[in-house]
């Protein structure tokens, strides 16, 4: 999918997910890979009237395990902060789809990070080799301190 269309509001999507009942959230948590969402009613309830292509499936695949937080923390930074080793991250990045996303979700399930959903959503929606590279770059980028966040 090209970026010529308007970028979706992934923060609003995370909020809609939080408003779902426990049953639909459990349905979304149980899927084993992004394409399994095609057969989950909660996926379509979460995205009413939206063409649910592969980009949406990748985003929703991660919704149950990542909390939204206003701030500058990116997924790569959150994984490093949580103690995920470089070796595990590079195993994910060397994998091909859909295994790369399945392995990345396992890391996310283990750490349950709180990141800015707009950034994460865009990364997953447009997932490709460039997005993988950005994840690694973010991993090696220092996490901003509270003072640095208020200065920006």
C-alpha positions as CSV (number, residue, x, y, z in Angstrom):
1,X,0.0,0.0,0.0
2,X,1.4,3.4,-0.9
3,X,1.6,6.3,1.5
4,X,-0.5,8.5,-0.9
5,X,-3.6,7.9,1.2
6,X,-4.1,9.8,4.5
7,X,-2.4,8.1,7.4
8,X,-4.9,6.4,9.7
9,X,-5.3,7.5,13.3
10,X,-3.7,4.6,15.2
11,X,-4.1,6.3,18.6
12,X,-7.9,6.4,18.0
13,X,-7.7,2.7,17.0
14,X,-5.9,1.8,20.3
15,X,-8.6,3.7,22.2
16,X,-11.4,1.8,20.3
17,X,-9.6,-1.5,21.2
18,X,-9.5,-0.5,24.9
19,X,-13.3,0.1,24.8
20,X,-14.0,-3.4,23.4
21,X,-15.4,-6.0,25.8
22,X,-13.2,-8.6,27.3
23,X,-14.5,-11.3,24.9
24,X,-13.6,-9.5,21.7
25,X,-10.2,-8.5,23.1
26,X,-9.6,-12.1,24.0
27,X,-10.5,-13.1,20.4
28,X,-7.8,-10.7,19.1
29,X,-5.2,-11.9,21.6
30,X,-5.6,-15.5,20.6
31,X,-4.7,-15.2,16.9
32,X,-1.4,-16.9,15.9
33,X,-0.6,-14.8,12.9
34,X,-1.9,-11.6,11.2
35,X,-3.9,-13.5,8.5
36,X,-5.9,-15.4,11.2
37,X,-7.7,-12.1,11.9
38,X,-9.6,-12.6,8.6
39,X,-11.8,-15.1,10.6
40,X,-12.2,-13.1,13.8
41,X,-15.5,-11.1,14.2
42,X,-13.9,-8.7,16.7
43,X,-11.4,-7.6,14.0
44,X,-14.3,-6.3,11.8
45,X,-16.1,-4.7,14.7
46,X,-12.9,-2.8,15.6
47,X,-12.7,-1.5,12.0
48,X,-16.3,-0.8,10.9
49,X,-16.5,0.3,7.3
50,X,-12.8,0.0,6.6
51,X,-11.1,-2.0,3.9
52,X,-9.3,-4.5,6.1
53,X,-6.1,-5.2,4.1
54,X,-2.8,-6.7,5.3
55,X,-1.7,-3.4,6.8
56,X,-4.6,-3.3,9.2
57,X,-4.1,-7.0,10.1
58,X,-0.5,-6.3,11.0
59,X,-1.5,-3.4,13.3
60,X,-4.4,-5.2,15.0
61,X,-2.1,-8.2,15.5
62,X,-0.1,-6.1,18.0
63,X,-3.0,-4.1,19.7
64,X,-3.6,-6.5,22.6
65,X,0.1,-6.3,23.8
66,X,1.1,-2.7,23.4
67,X,-0.2,0.1,25.5
68,X,-0.4,3.7,24.3
69,X,1.6,6.3,26.0
70,X,2.0,10.0,25.0
71,X,5.7,10.6,24.7
72,X,8.7,9.9,22.6
73,X,9.4,6.3,23.4
74,X,9.6,4.1,20.3
75,X,9.2,0.3,20.1
76,X,13.0,-0.3,19.6
77,X,13.8,1.8,22.6
78,X,11.1,0.1,24.7
79,X,12.5,-3.3,23.8
80,X,16.0,-2.3,24.8
81,X,14.7,-0.7,28.0
82,X,12.9,-4.0,28.8
83,X,16.1,-6.0,28.5
84,X,15.6,-7.6,25.1
85,X,19.0,-8.7,23.8
86,X,20.4,-7.5,20.4
87,X,20.6,-11.2,19.4
88,X,16.8,-11.7,19.8
89,X,16.0,-8.5,18.0
90,X,18.3,-9.4,15.0
91,X,16.7,-12.9,14.9
92,X,13.4,-11.1,14.3
93,X,14.8,-8.8,11.7
94,X,16.4,-11.6,9.7
95,X,13.2,-13.5,9.5
96,X,10.8,-13.1,6.6
97,X,7.1,-12.4,6.7
98,X,4.9,-13.4,8.5
99,X,7.5,-15.0,10.9
100,X,9.2,-11.6,11.5
101,X,6.0,-10.1,12.9
102,X,5.1,-13.3,14.8
103,X,8.5,-13.2,16.5
104,X,8.3,-9.5,17.1
105,X,5.0,-9.9,18.7
106,X,6.5,-12.6,21.1
107,X,9.0,-10.0,22.2
108,X,6.2,-7.5,22.7
109,X,4.1,-10.0,24.6
110,X,7.0,-10.6,26.9
111,X,7.6,-6.9,27.6
112,X,4.2,-5.3,27.2
113,X,5.7,-1.9,26.2
114,X,3.9,1.5,26.4
115,X,4.8,3.4,23.3
116,X,3.2,6.1,21.1
117,X,0.7,4.2,19.0
118,X,0.8,6.6,16.0
119,X,4.4,5.8,15.4
120,X,4.1,2.1,16.0
121,X,0.9,1.9,13.9
122,X,2.5,3.6,10.9
123,X,5.5,1.3,11.2
124,X,3.4,-1.9,11.2
125,X,0.9,-0.6,8.6
126,X,3.7,0.1,6.1
127,X,6.0,-2.8,7.4
128,X,8.9,-3.4,5.1
129,X,12.7,-3.6,5.2
130,X,13.0,0.2,5.9
131,X,10.7,-0.2,9.0
132,X,12.8,-3.1,10.2
133,X,15.9,-0.9,9.9
134,X,14.2,1.9,11.8
135,X,13.3,-0.6,14.6
136,X,17.0,-1.4,14.9
137,X,18.0,2.3,14.8
138,X,15.5,3.0,17.5
139,X,16.9,0.1,19.6
140,X,20.3,1.8,19.6
141,X,18.9,5.3,20.1
142,X,19.1,6.4,23.8
143,X,15.8,6.8,25.6
144,X,15.2,10.5,26.3
145,X,15.2,11.5,29.9
146,X,12.3,13.5,31.5
147,X,14.3,16.8,31.1
148,X,15.0,16.1,27.4
149,X,11.3,15.4,26.7
150,X,10.2,18.7,28.2
151,X,12.8,20.7,26.2
152,X,11.6,19.3,22.9
